[in-house]
């Protein structure tokens, strides 16, 4: 049976805290700095629920050495649901952060079996579609020097920076874990070879 190491859940929890902080700061900046009229109560409730779930996720990652792919998929599904809600409340497909729906697929591809990767891709596509279908249009931002297209470009630049940082962090952690696993396997092979040599010597001595 395929299992997922608890370190993957812990890594998702760490990235989830970054998401909670980033989403909160972005809402504060957009509303306080740009005076955009967004449905803040609904959006902050979703972020708060994500934070509460992440407390459970961190506790779970510390208690178990490994998890099933289904459990890891549920953790990713919570992230996708909250992201879809926030995107839907802030413009839907017009929101420059819609490409964040690709991140869960990348995470799943690195740790989950193939059928769960497909399930994650379908889930993200459904989240994007629902966010676009039931989107609340972005409000006009009064007193902002740039036009709507310039504001969209700024959002895309911020989105690219966030995605790059997340990918670098995630891939660096994954590479470090792979190196540790390779080192452990090499040590086990060396120990096994040494034990075989000792056993062969003992068997030869006994025969003599």
N, C-alpha and C positions, 0 to 999 in steps of 0.2 A: 504494500500500500504506500502510495506517495504521501510524504509529509512535508510540511513547510517549517523551517526552523523558527523558533520563537524570536530570534534576532530580526527576522523579517517583520514580524508584528511590532517589535520595538522600534525598528527604523521607520515604519509607517507612523507610529505614534509620535516620534520626533518631528517628522515632516508635518504631521497634523498640527502640532503646536505652532510650527512656523506658519501654517495656513491660517490658524485662528488669529495669530498676531497680525499677519499681513492683511487679512480681510478686515479686521477691526481698524487698523491704521488707515487702510484705503478708504473705508466708509467715513471715518472722521475727517480725512483730508478732503474728500470730495464734497462733503456737506459743509464743513467749517471753512474750507479754503475756497471752494468754487460755488458754494451756496446752492447746490443741486437738491431738488426736492425728491428724495427717495423714500420708500416705505421702510424707514429705519426700524420700527418695532419688530416687524416681521423678519427683517434681515438679521437683527441682533439676536432674536430668539433662536434662529437657525444656528448662528455661530455659537451661542451658549450651549445648545444641545450637542453640538459637535465637541465642544470642550468637555462636557460631562461624559460623553461616550469615550473620549480619549483617556479620561481617568480610568475607566474600566479597562480599556485596551492596554494601558501601561501595566495595570495590576495583573491582567491576564498574561502578558508577555513575561512578567517576572515569575509567575507561578508554574508555567509549563515549559518543558524543554523544546517542544515542537507542537505544531497545530496541523489540522487537516486543511487541504486546499479550500474546502467549503467555508471554513471559518475565516480564512484569509480573504476569500471573496466577499464575505459579509462585511468585513472591515472596509474593503475598497468600495463596496456598494453604499455604505454610509457616507463616505467622502463624495461619491458621485451624486448622491441625492441632495446633499447640502449645496454642492457646487451648482447643480441644476436649479435649485431654489433661488440662490443668490443671483445667478445669471438671469433667470426669468424675471426677477424683481428689478433688474437694472439694464433693460434693453434687449435681452434675448440674443439673437444672432448679431445684433448691432454692437454688442458689448465686445471690446477688444480682447477680453480675457477668455473668450470661448475656446481658444486652443488649449486651455488647461485641461480640457476633457481628454487630451491625448496622454497626459501623464499617467493616469491609472492604468492605461493599456500598456505603457512601457514598463511599469512596475510589475504588472501581472506577467508580462513576457519574460521577465528575468527570474521569476520565482515559482510560477504556477504551471501545472500541466497544460497541455494544449487546449483541451476542451474548456478549461476555466479561462484561458486567454480569450477564446472566442466569446465566452459568456461575458467577460469584462468589456470586450469591444461592442457587443450588442447593447450592454447596459449603458455605456457611454454614448452610443448613438441615440438610444432612447432618451437619455437625459438631455442631450443637445436638442433633439426634436421637440420634447416637451417644453424646454425652456424657450425655444423659438416660437412654438405655437401659442403658448399662454403668456408671452412676454408683456411686461409693462413697459411702454416706450420710455426711452431716456428723456428726462425733462430738459427744457432749454436752460442753459446756464447763463444767467444775466451777468453782464459786466466782465465777461472773460474775453481777453484780447484776441485769442485765436478763434477761428471758426470751428464748426463741428468736425470737419475732416482733420484739422490739426490736432484737436483733442483726441480723436480716434488714433492718430499716429503716436501720440504721447503714450496712450494706453497700451498700444502694441509694443512700444519700446520697453515699457515697464514689464509687460508680460514676457517678452523675450528674455529680459534680465532674470526674472524669477525662474523661468524654465531652465535657463542655463545653469543657474546656481543649484537648483534641485538636481539636475542631471549629474553635474560634477560631484555633488555630495554623495548621491546615491551610488554612482558608479565607482567612486573612490572607496566607499565602504564595502561594496561588493567585491572589488579587487582585493582589498585587505583581508576580507574573510576567506576568499579563495586561496590567497597565499598562506594563511594560517592553516587551512585544511590540507593544502599540499605538504606543508611542513610536518603536520601531524602524521600524514600517510607515509612520508619518507621515514620518519622516526619509527613508525610501526613496522615498516619493511625491514629496517636495519635491526630492530629488536628481534623480529621473527627469524632473520637470517642468523643472528647471533645465537638464538635459542636452538635453532636447528644444528648449528655447529657444535654446541655443547652436548646436545642429545646424541649426535653422531659419535663424538669423542667418548661419551659415557658408554654407548653401546659397544664401541670397539674395545674399550677397556674391560667391559664385562665379558666380552667374547674371549679376550686374552686370558 
